[in-house]
Amino acid sequence: MASAISKYTVIHDTTIYPSTSGRPDVEQAAEGVSITLPAIEFESVDVALMGTFSMADYTRIGNLEITTDIIPDDPRAIRLGRVGEVAEWVVRYIRTEIRPDNTSRVVGYTIYCSGYVHTVPGTEASPGGEGTGSLAMNCLTYKKIDSDNNVYFDIDRMARRMVINGKDLRAEANALL
């Protein structure tokens, strides 16, 4: 991982590709769009400790939702919304990190994800409008790596794997099953 905490970053560009078996298709489905990556939220459990105390269960996570703005009438973007079947996306973005010592570097990130699309946008047709909508997918798999091959997340619900910042949070539980 990076040796110094960044002061701030600038996102330069984003691309999304539909994919098959983790390999991105040749043609991009969207470029320069807004993308919201999943938040990792752990399920909570209630523990009787001087009353009720809620704490995180680090072996279970909530919904992993990725959303992106697309132009619903663009045939390239429509390929992302495979309704009723597992959709696979490869998302890429680059940013410049500005460090406390005022040095900078460009870092690329790649996200591999698959899951079920649950929101397919309609078209807002208003004069002067952009005509965009949000496409959202609930992820079964989610893997984020950077251009230095650091793996931030490697989550696969079906394989019961949940690696976050290099630590497999499910390893102990899986060994007992």
KOLRO-619227 format. One record per residue: residue number from 1; residue in three letters; x, y, z of N, C-alpha, C in turn. Coordinates in nm, 4 decimals, decimal comma. Atoms other than C-alpha are relative to their C-alpha. Layout:
% residues N
ATOM num residuo   n_east  n_north     n_up  ca_east ca_north    ca_up   c_east  c_north     c_up
ATOM NUM     ALA        X        Y        Z        X        Y        Z        X        Y        Z
...
END
This chain:
% residues 177
ATOM num residuo   n_east  n_north     n_up  ca_east ca_north    ca_up   c_east  c_north     c_up
ATOM   1     MET   0,0834  -0,1166   0,0000   0,0000   0,0000   0,0000   0,0890   0,1245   0,0000
ATOM   2     ALA  -0,0739  -0,1252   0,0060   0,1029   0,3634  -0,0286   0,0709   0,0249   0,1324
ATOM   3     SER  -0,0791  -0,0196  -0,1207   0,3743   0,4666   0,2159  -0,0409   0,1227   0,0791
ATOM   4     ALA   0,0429  -0,1208  -0,0697   0,2248   0,8061   0,3017  -0,1475   0,0248  -0,0277
ATOM   5     ILE   0,1414  -0,0317   0,0169  -0,1304   0,9203   0,3540  -0,0118   0,1211  -0,0914
ATOM   6     SER   0,0172  -0,1080   0,0957  -0,2476   1,1420   0,0704  -0,0680   0,1197   0,0637
ATOM   7     LYS   0,0678  -0,1223  -0,0421  -0,3417   1,5034   0,1347  -0,1347   0,0086  -0,0703
ATOM   8     TYR   0,1230   0,0015   0,0772  -0,5985   1,4856  -0,1410   0,0251  -0,0715  -0,1316
ATOM   9     THR  -0,0123   0,0702   0,1270  -0,6656   1,3134  -0,4682  -0,0913   0,0650  -0,1027
ATOM  10     VAL   0,0803  -0,0480   0,1110  -0,8032   1,4029  -0,8073  -0,0312  -0,1199  -0,0891
ATOM  11     ILE   0,0408   0,1076   0,0903  -1,0037   1,1483  -1,0080   0,0069   0,0541  -0,1423
ATOM  12     HIS  -0,0162  -0,0457   0,1374  -0,9162   1,1738  -1,3768  -0,1039  -0,0558  -0,0952
ATOM  13     ASP   0,0894   0,0600   0,0982  -1,1316   0,9290  -1,5654  -0,0526  -0,1315   0,0542
ATOM  14     THR   0,0602   0,1267  -0,0375  -1,3579   0,6282  -1,5277  -0,0451  -0,0721  -0,1263
ATOM  15     THR   0,0536   0,0810   0,1094  -1,4504   0,3431  -1,7612  -0,0668  -0,1231   0,0592
ATOM  16     ILE   0,0659   0,1242  -0,0397  -1,6823   0,0458  -1,7329  -0,0115  -0,0884  -0,1234
ATOM  17     TYR   0,0111   0,0993   0,1049  -1,6699  -0,2678  -1,9451  -0,0891  -0,1138   0,0483
ATOM  18     PRO   0,0596   0,1294  -0,0348  -1,9094  -0,5602  -1,9452   0,1107  -0,1041  -0,0138
ATOM  19     SER  -0,1056   0,1003   0,0102  -1,7038  -0,8755  -1,9005  -0,0580  -0,1396  -0,0004
ATOM  20     THR   0,0333   0,1411  -0,0017  -1,7099  -1,2493  -1,9373   0,1140  -0,0723   0,0688
ATOM  21     SER  -0,1005   0,0724  -0,0790  -1,5234  -1,4637  -1,6824   0,1148   0,0907   0,0419
ATOM  22     GLY  -0,1006  -0,0934  -0,0477  -1,3402  -1,1553  -1,5552   0,0800   0,0693  -0,1075
ATOM  23     ARG  -0,0711  -0,0657   0,1096  -1,2149  -1,0516  -1,8983  -0,0896   0,1076  -0,0595
ATOM  24     PRO   0,0852  -0,1058   0,0530  -1,3420  -0,7118  -2,0116  -0,0233  -0,0152  -0,1493
ATOM  25     ASP   0,0291  -0,0019   0,1425  -1,5168  -0,6924  -2,3459   0,0870   0,1053  -0,0664
ATOM  26     VAL  -0,0841  -0,0933   0,0742  -1,3318  -0,5027  -2,6158  -0,0580   0,1410   0,0028
ATOM  27     GLU   0,0634  -0,1309   0,0067  -1,5845  -0,2187  -2,6318  -0,0461   0,0466   0,1385
ATOM  28     GLN   0,0457  -0,0590  -0,1251  -1,6396   0,0102  -2,3352  -0,1508   0,0175  -0,0033
ATOM  29     ALA   0,1431  -0,0269  -0,0097  -1,9946   0,0442  -2,2131  -0,0245   0,1426   0,0463
ATOM  30     ALA   0,0153  -0,1364  -0,0490  -1,9420   0,3789  -2,0418   0,1375   0,0565   0,0308
ATOM  31     GLU  -0,1265  -0,0677  -0,0274  -1,6653   0,6329  -2,0012  -0,0294   0,1369   0,0590
ATOM  32     GLY   0,0161  -0,1304  -0,0611  -1,6287   0,9408  -1,7839  -0,1275   0,0141   0,0804
ATOM  33     VAL   0,1252  -0,0020  -0,0752  -1,9292   0,8462  -1,5729   0,0278  -0,0033   0,1502
ATOM  34     SER  -0,0079   0,0060  -0,1447  -1,9928   0,8756  -1,2021  -0,0240  -0,1446   0,0448
ATOM  35     ILE   0,0108   0,1367  -0,0511  -1,9431   0,5460  -1,0174   0,0058   0,0056   0,1522
ATOM  36     THR  -0,0038   0,0113  -0,1456  -2,0241   0,4709  -0,6542   0,0299  -0,1452   0,0340
ATOM  37     LEU  -0,0416   0,1351  -0,0373  -1,8365   0,1690  -0,5212  -0,0683  -0,0410   0,1301
ATOM  38     PRO   0,0681   0,0483  -0,1208  -1,9831  -0,0510  -0,2477   0,0701   0,0417   0,1289
ATOM  39     ALA  -0,0517  -0,0170  -0,1358  -1,9412   0,0361   0,1163   0,0011  -0,1390   0,0638
ATOM  40     ILE  -0,0066   0,1276  -0,0712  -1,8322  -0,2587   0,3288  -0,0622   0,0225   0,1372
ATOM  41     GLU   0,0705  -0,0136  -0,1277  -2,0844  -0,2768   0,6121  -0,0171  -0,1383   0,0610
ATOM  42     PHE   0,0100   0,1286  -0,0676  -2,0569  -0,5600   0,8584  -0,1353  -0,0123   0,0689
ATOM  43     GLU   0,1238   0,0278  -0,0731  -2,3687  -0,7203   0,9992   0,0302   0,0169   0,1483
ATOM  44     SER  -0,0222  -0,0154  -0,1435  -2,4177  -0,6565   1,3683  -0,0728  -0,1093   0,0760
ATOM  45     VAL   0,0621   0,0965  -0,0902  -2,5021  -0,8899   1,6533  -0,0191   0,0698   0,1343
ATOM  46     ASP   0,0255  -0,0555  -0,1319  -2,6522  -0,8017   1,9890   0,0580  -0,0936   0,1055
ATOM  47     VAL  -0,0647   0,0749  -0,1067  -2,4551  -0,9128   2,2935  -0,0531   0,0541   0,1327
ATOM  48     ALA   0,0452  -0,0417  -0,1332  -2,5840  -0,9076   2,6497   0,1235   0,0345   0,0827
ATOM  49     LEU  -0,1161  -0,0474  -0,0734  -2,3213  -0,6967   2,8236  -0,0399   0,1273   0,0725
ATOM  50     MET   0,0547  -0,1132  -0,0762  -2,4583  -0,4707   3,0964  -0,1158   0,0621  -0,0782
ATOM  51     GLY   0,1079  -0,0422   0,0898  -2,7702  -0,4498   2,8852   0,0287  -0,0570  -0,1383
ATOM  52     THR  -0,0243   0,0476   0,1359  -2,7648  -0,4878   2,5104   0,1072   0,0848  -0,0661
ATOM  53     PHE  -0,1119  -0,0650   0,0686  -2,4498  -0,4054   2,3162   0,0062  -0,0558  -0,1414
ATOM  54     SER  -0,0104   0,0448   0,1399  -2,4348  -0,4197   1,9353   0,1447   0,0112  -0,0452
ATOM  55     MET  -0,1363  -0,0016   0,0524  -2,1058  -0,5138   1,7758   0,0033  -0,0636  -0,1380
ATOM  56     ALA  -0,0129   0,0507   0,1369  -1,9863  -0,5971   1,4260   0,0372  -0,1475   0,0013
ATOM  57     ASP  -0,0368   0,1395   0,0252  -1,9731  -0,9587   1,3109   0,0882   0,0030  -0,1242
ATOM  58     TYR  -0,0946  -0,0155   0,1098  -1,6607  -0,9524   1,0953   0,0046  -0,1192  -0,0957
ATOM  59     THR   0,0080   0,1113   0,0957  -1,7577  -1,2753   0,9179  -0,1185   0,0159  -0,0946
ATOM  60     ARG   0,1189  -0,0204   0,0846  -2,0782  -1,1354   0,7603  -0,0085   0,1466  -0,0416
ATOM  61     ILE   0,0138  -0,1364   0,0502  -2,1366  -0,8317   0,5428  -0,1397   0,0215  -0,0561
ATOM  62     GLY   0,1280  -0,0371   0,0579  -2,4414  -0,6476   0,4234   0,0081   0,0038  -0,1514
ATOM  63     ASN   0,0093  -0,0093   0,1443  -2,5399  -0,5708   0,0684   0,1174   0,0796  -0,0576
ATOM  64     LEU  -0,1052  -0,0713   0,0719  -2,2622  -0,4669  -0,1718  -0,0614   0,0534  -0,1286
ATOM  65     GLU   0,0663  -0,0591   0,1170  -2,4166  -0,2253  -0,4202   0,0951   0,0944  -0,0710
ATOM  66     ILE  -0,0777  -0,0907   0,0838  -2,2318  -0,0574  -0,7060  -0,0973   0,0692  -0,0938
ATOM  67     THR   0,0885  -0,0755   0,0879  -2,4033   0,2188  -0,9005   0,0821   0,0849  -0,0959
ATOM  68     THR  -0,0634  -0,0869   0,0982  -2,3141   0,4153  -1,2100  -0,1065   0,0752  -0,0771
ATOM  69     ASP   0,0888  -0,0773   0,0863  -2,4742   0,6859  -1,4152   0,0268  -0,0400  -0,1442
ATOM  70     ILE  -0,0124   0,0337   0,1412  -2,5409   0,5848  -1,7734  -0,1036   0,0784  -0,0788
ATOM  71     ILE   0,1024  -0,0534   0,0887  -2,7310   0,7150  -2,0713  -0,0845  -0,1198  -0,0416
ATOM  72     PRO   0,0808   0,1207   0,0203  -3,0193   0,4646  -2,0834  -0,0251  -0,0350  -0,1464
ATOM  73     ASP   0,0260   0,0281   0,1412  -3,0655   0,5003  -2,4599   0,1260  -0,0396  -0,0768
ATOM  74     ASP  -0,1255   0,0364   0,0654  -2,6981   0,4217  -2,5356   0,0108  -0,1525  -0,0046
ATOM  75     PRO  -0,0046   0,1472   0,0087  -2,6817   0,0625  -2,6701   0,1229  -0,0611   0,0670
ATOM  76     ARG  -0,1191   0,0526  -0,0687  -2,3291   0,0218  -2,5285  -0,0275  -0,0138   0,1496
ATOM  77     ALA   0,0272   0,0011  -0,1434  -2,4453   0,1090  -2,1758  -0,1057  -0,1023   0,0372
ATOM  78     ILE   0,1072   0,0964  -0,0269  -2,7524  -0,1130  -2,1991   0,0571  -0,1395   0,0223
ATOM  79     ARG  -0,0626   0,1317  -0,0184  -2,5167  -0,4143  -2,2189   0,0393  -0,0267   0,1449
ATOM  80     LEU  -0,0337   0,0183  -0,1419  -2,4298  -0,3539  -1,8516  -0,1163  -0,0576   0,0795
ATOM  81     GLY   0,1174   0,0386  -0,0767  -2,7847  -0,4230  -1,7392  -0,0587  -0,1323  -0,0416
ATOM  82     ARG   0,0485   0,1343   0,0324  -2,8213  -0,7973  -1,7906  -0,1007  -0,0433   0,1053
ATOM  83     VAL   0,1041   0,0286  -0,0985  -3,1510  -0,8373  -1,6096  -0,0326  -0,1490  -0,0008
ATOM  84     GLY   0,0370   0,1402  -0,0121  -3,2328  -1,1861  -1,4791   0,1159  -0,0969  -0,0124
ATOM  85     GLU  -0,1185   0,0864   0,0050  -2,8789  -1,3202  -1,5166   0,1150   0,0738   0,0680
ATOM  86     VAL  -0,1138  -0,0624  -0,0663  -2,5452  -1,2555  -1,3512   0,0709   0,0927  -0,0981
ATOM  87     ALA  -0,0736  -0,0980   0,0801  -2,3856  -0,9410  -1,4889   0,1414   0,0107   0,0555
ATOM  88     GLU  -0,1388  -0,0196  -0,0411  -2,0092  -0,8928  -1,4805   0,0479   0,1335  -0,0541
ATOM  89     TRP  -0,0555  -0,1281   0,0412  -1,8411  -0,5529  -1,4897   0,1468   0,0077   0,0380
ATOM  90     VAL  -0,1352  -0,0413  -0,0356  -1,4820  -0,4338  -1,4964  -0,0007   0,1523  -0,0015
ATOM  91     VAL   0,0002  -0,1450  -0,0156  -1,4536  -0,0778  -1,3670   0,1452   0,0436   0,0182
ATOM  92     ARG  -0,1356  -0,0536  -0,0152  -1,1351   0,1250  -1,4040  -0,0076   0,1501   0,0236
ATOM  93     TYR  -0,0137  -0,1443  -0,0152  -1,0416   0,4673  -1,2769   0,1428   0,0319   0,0405
ATOM  94     ILE  -0,1336  -0,0452  -0,0357  -0,7243   0,6670  -1,2286  -0,0122   0,1289   0,0799
ATOM  95     ARG  -0,0012  -0,1225  -0,0788  -0,6373   0,9395  -0,9855   0,1440   0,0386   0,0293
ATOM  96     THR  -0,1295  -0,0497  -0,0435  -0,3452   1,1542  -0,8821  -0,0061   0,0198   0,1507
ATOM  97     GLU  -0,0115  -0,0177  -0,1449  -0,2437   1,1317  -0,5178   0,1024   0,1096   0,0269
ATOM  98     ILE  -0,0918  -0,1047  -0,0428  -0,0872   1,4424  -0,3672   0,0358  -0,0305   0,1450
ATOM  99     ARG  -0,0437   0,0402  -0,1333   0,1190   1,3476  -0,0636   0,0370   0,1214   0,0860
ATOM 100     PRO  -0,0332  -0,1118  -0,0898   0,2019   1,5599   0,2448   0,1299   0,0713  -0,0358
ATOM 101     ASP  -0,1258  -0,0650   0,0391   0,5523   1,6246   0,1068  -0,0108   0,0661  -0,1376
ATOM 102     ASN   0,0329  -0,0633   0,1284   0,3848   1,7651  -0,2110   0,0512  -0,0759  -0,1222
ATOM 103     THR  -0,0283   0,0839   0,1162   0,5018   1,4783  -0,4309  -0,1324  -0,0596  -0,0458
ATOM 104     SER   0,1243   0,0587   0,0511   0,2414   1,3162  -0,6503   0,0322  -0,1226  -0,0836
ATOM 105     ARG  -0,0117   0,1154   0,0883   0,1821   0,9972  -0,8400  -0,1382  -0,0368  -0,0501
ATOM 106     VAL   0,1256   0,0451   0,0598  -0,0854   0,8581  -1,0693  -0,0184  -0,1468   0,0348
ATOM 107     VAL   0,0306   0,1371  -0,0393  -0,2534   0,5393  -0,9462  -0,1242  -0,0447  -0,0763
ATOM 108     GLY   0,1158   0,0577   0,0669  -0,4883   0,3177  -1,1425  -0,0656  -0,1040   0,0885
ATOM 109     TYR   0,0762   0,0975  -0,0776  -0,7611   0,1067  -0,9843  -0,0883  -0,0803  -0,0949
ATOM 110     THR   0,0874   0,0873   0,0762  -0,9486  -0,1901  -1,1281  -0,0911  -0,0730   0,0961
ATOM 111     ILE   0,0993   0,0697  -0,0808  -1,2671  -0,3331  -0,9837  -0,0630  -0,1074  -0,0869
ATOM 112     TYR   0,0690   0,1112   0,0658  -1,3969  -0,6746  -1,0880  -0,1217  -0,0315   0,0863
ATOM 113     CYS   0,1185   0,0307  -0,0790  -1,7537  -0,7355  -0,9822  -0,1022  -0,0744  -0,0847
ATOM 114     SER   0,1085   0,0713   0,0664  -2,0435  -0,9603  -1,0662  -0,1168  -0,0057   0,0962
ATOM 115     GLY   0,1182   0,0059  -0,0845  -2,3973  -0,9794  -0,9427  -0,1251   0,0195  -0,0821
ATOM 116     TYR   0,1299  -0,0170   0,0641  -2,7567  -0,9028  -1,0211  -0,0375   0,1477  -0,0055
ATOM 117     VAL   0,0460  -0,1372   0,0184  -2,8709  -0,5730  -1,1661  -0,1391   0,0107   0,0609
ATOM 118     HIS   0,1318  -0,0149  -0,0623  -3,1621  -0,4480  -0,9581  -0,0673   0,1316  -0,0345
ATOM 119     THR   0,0611  -0,1253   0,0437  -3,2175  -0,0990  -1,0997   0,0467   0,0322  -0,1408
ATOM 120     VAL  -0,0281  -0,0401   0,1383  -3,2390  -0,0209  -1,4705  -0,0697   0,1344  -0,0186
ATOM 121     PRO   0,0587  -0,1331   0,0031  -3,2912   0,3509  -1,5279  -0,0929   0,0230  -0,1189
ATOM 122     GLY   0,0803  -0,0521   0,1096  -3,5584   0,5139  -1,7344   0,0714   0,1209  -0,0576
ATOM 123     THR  -0,0604  -0,1174   0,0619  -3,4839   0,8126  -1,9537  -0,0753   0,1248   0,0432
ATOM 124     GLU   0,0598  -0,1295  -0,0303  -3,5446   1,1642  -1,8340   0,0166   0,0871  -0,1245
ATOM 125     ALA  -0,0048  -0,0765   0,1242  -3,6320   1,3542  -2,1483  -0,0492   0,1409   0,0256
ATOM 126     SER   0,0360  -0,1395  -0,0219  -3,6239   1,7220  -2,0620   0,0951   0,0878  -0,0811
ATOM 127     PRO  -0,0851  -0,0874   0,0808  -3,4944   2,0049  -2,2834   0,1211   0,0490   0,0796
ATOM 128     GLY  -0,1238  -0,0407  -0,0651  -3,1328   2,0767  -2,1952   0,0514  -0,0986   0,1026
ATOM 129     GLY  -0,0413   0,1002  -0,0980  -3,1154   1,7716  -1,9686   0,1034  -0,0950  -0,0568
ATOM 130     GLU  -0,1020   0,0958   0,0413  -2,8432   1,5102  -1,9781  -0,0587  -0,1326  -0,0438
ATOM 131     GLY   0,0612   0,1279   0,0352  -3,0804   1,2164  -2,0075   0,0710  -0,1191   0,0596
ATOM 132     THR  -0,0697   0,1111  -0,0650  -2,8841   1,0017  -1,7617  -0,0871  -0,0602   0,1090
ATOM 133     GLY   0,0670   0,0687  -0,1087  -3,0012   0,7535  -1,5027   0,0991  -0,0904   0,0701
ATOM 134     SER  -0,0906   0,0850  -0,0778  -2,8488   0,5264  -1,2399  -0,0320  -0,1471  -0,0205
ATOM 135     LEU   0,0073   0,1452   0,0113  -2,7854   0,1571  -1,2993   0,0655  -0,0557   0,1253
ATOM 136     ALA  -0,0532   0,0524  -0,1256  -2,7322  -0,0435  -0,9796   0,0034  -0,1526  -0,0018
ATOM 137     MET  -0,0184   0,1448  -0,0063  -2,6044  -0,3954  -0,9160   0,0346  -0,0388   0,1434
ATOM 138     ASN  -0,0384   0,0618  -0,1271  -2,5926  -0,6039  -0,5957   0,1076  -0,1036  -0,0311
ATOM 139     CYS  -0,1157   0,0818   0,0354  -2,2527  -0,7732  -0,6031   0,0049  -0,1328   0,0758
ATOM 140     LEU  -0,0350   0,1298  -0,0573  -2,1889  -1,1427  -0,5442   0,1509  -0,0074   0,0195
ATOM 141     THR  -0,1460  -0,0065  -0,0089  -1,8177  -1,0842  -0,6112   0,0416   0,1454  -0,0126
ATOM 142     TYR  -0,0510  -0,1368   0,0039  -1,6180  -0,7669  -0,5588   0,1487  -0,0049   0,0325
ATOM 143     LYS  -0,1450  -0,0001  -0,0199  -1,2428  -0,7295  -0,6029   0,0553   0,1334  -0,0480
ATOM 144     LYS  -0,0602  -0,1293   0,0349  -1,0497  -0,4022  -0,5998   0,1508  -0,0101   0,0151
ATOM 145     ILE  -0,1461   0,0010  -0,0026  -0,6804  -0,3801  -0,6896   0,0507   0,1315  -0,0580
ATOM 146     ASP  -0,0586  -0,1208   0,0571  -0,4470  -0,0920  -0,7701   0,1101  -0,0373  -0,0984
ATOM 147     SER  -0,1000   0,0242   0,1033  -0,1775  -0,0521  -1,0336   0,1290  -0,0596   0,0549
ATOM 148     ASP  -0,1141   0,0669  -0,0626   0,0831  -0,1795  -0,7831  -0,0354  -0,1425   0,0423
ATOM 149     ASN   0,0526   0,1334  -0,0324  -0,1224  -0,5049  -0,7507  -0,0315  -0,0196   0,1482
ATOM 150     ASN   0,0497   0,0117  -0,1372  -0,2294  -0,4279  -0,3938  -0,1479  -0,0345  -0,0082
ATOM 151     VAL   0,1400   0,0410  -0,0024  -0,5580  -0,6059  -0,3256  -0,0650   0,0610   0,1238
ATOM 152     TYR   0,0707  -0,0650  -0,1097  -0,7936  -0,3947  -0,1145  -0,1160  -0,0867   0,0488
ATOM 153     PHE   0,1142   0,0856  -0,0315  -1,1005  -0,6197  -0,1295   0,0006  -0,1180  -0,0960
ATOM 154     ASP   0,0224   0,1188   0,0832  -1,1543  -0,9736  -0,2576  -0,1117  -0,0781   0,0681
ATOM 155     ILE   0,1181   0,0578  -0,0631  -1,5064  -1,0798  -0,1681  -0,0736  -0,0848  -0,1016
ATOM 156     ASP   0,0767   0,0913   0,0843  -1,6863  -1,3790  -0,3148  -0,0994  -0,0710   0,0914
ATOM 157     ARG   0,1018   0,0559  -0,0892  -2,0131  -1,4667  -0,1443  -0,0174  -0,1506  -0,0188
ATOM 158     MET   0,0222   0,1424   0,0267  -2,0519  -1,8068  -0,3141   0,1170  -0,0856   0,0498
ATOM 159     ALA  -0,1186   0,0730  -0,0468  -1,6954  -1,9137  -0,2269   0,0267   0,0248   0,1489
ATOM 160     ARG  -0,0134  -0,0339  -0,1415  -1,7389  -1,7712   0,1265   0,1381   0,0591   0,0313
ATOM 161     ARG  -0,1310  -0,0639  -0,0164  -1,4258  -1,5569   0,0854  -0,0218   0,1494   0,0238
ATOM 162     MET   0,0107  -0,1413  -0,0301  -1,3898  -1,2122   0,2396   0,1368   0,0499   0,0469
ATOM 163     VAL  -0,1331  -0,0520  -0,0291  -1,0382  -1,0694   0,2187  -0,0069   0,1520  -0,0094
ATOM 164     ILE   0,0004  -0,1456  -0,0039  -1,0086  -0,7057   0,3209   0,1379   0,0460   0,0462
ATOM 165     ASN  -0,1366  -0,0480  -0,0266  -0,6683  -0,5335   0,3084   0,0943  -0,1135   0,0390
ATOM 166     GLY  -0,0909   0,1119  -0,0187  -0,4924  -0,8691   0,2945  -0,0377  -0,0977   0,1092
ATOM 167     LYS   0,0382   0,0899  -0,1082  -0,6728  -1,0298   0,5881  -0,1288  -0,0726  -0,0376
ATOM 168     ASP   0,1177   0,0812   0,0314  -0,9150  -1,3182   0,5256  -0,0846  -0,0102   0,1266
ATOM 169     LEU   0,0842  -0,0058  -0,1195  -1,1894  -1,2430   0,7750  -0,0859  -0,1245   0,0197
ATOM 170     ARG   0,0818   0,1211  -0,0109  -1,3722  -1,5698   0,7031   0,0826  -0,1270   0,0179
ATOM 171     ALA  -0,0851   0,1198  -0,0028  -1,0738  -1,8078   0,7214  -0,0266  -0,0875   0,1208
ATOM 172     GLU   0,0221   0,0785  -0,1216  -1,1315  -1,9156   1,0807  -0,1377  -0,0659  -0,0011
ATOM 173     ALA   0,1355   0,0555   0,0059  -1,5069  -1,9628   1,0361  -0,0085  -0,1094  -0,1059
ATOM 174     ASN   0,0051   0,1000   0,1069  -1,4588  -2,1484   0,7060   0,0715  -0,1287   0,0392
ATOM 175     ALA  -0,0744   0,1176  -0,0432  -1,2059  -2,3862   0,8667  -0,0859  -0,0892   0,0906
ATOM 176     LEU   0,0854   0,0761  -0,0902  -1,4721  -2,4915   1,1160  -0,1214  -0,0610  -0,0682
ATOM 177     LEU   0,1190   0,0502   0,0705  -1,7425  -2,5579   0,8568   0,0282  -0,1278  -0,0742
END
